[in-house]
Amino acid sequence: MADRININSVVFTGRLTHDLELRGPGTSDESEGQGEAVWTILPVVTNKRAANGGSRPVYLDVKIWNGAARFFVDNAHKGSFVAVEGSLDQYDNPEGGRWHFIAGENVELIGGRAKTRD
């Protein structure tokens, strides 16, 4: 039997839909991230194959951890343009159901200004 190749790779660019905050140890939600700082982003990308021939937004749930998460919380903001490389993953909810997300392995801030501190 031929060896099967399992490719699980996601690459896209998009804009952040909201300002960011850390969750995990030392933050308000210590149950997430397996002892690490975690950042969940919801970038929007454009799907050019909408039913009417136009385009429509697609919202993607992305998680990154530790230093990368802290960098993005300090430097990115709603509207920031990001590039994401990662893999699909899932979380099985104890009450039933599955939640799919992208585990960001390489996430880059592509431009725009750093957010200012008050």
Summary of the structure (lengths in Angstrom):
residues: 118
radius of gyration: 16.1
end to end distance: 62.0
largest distance: 62.0
contacts: 284
relative contact order: 0.23
helix: 8%
strand: 42%
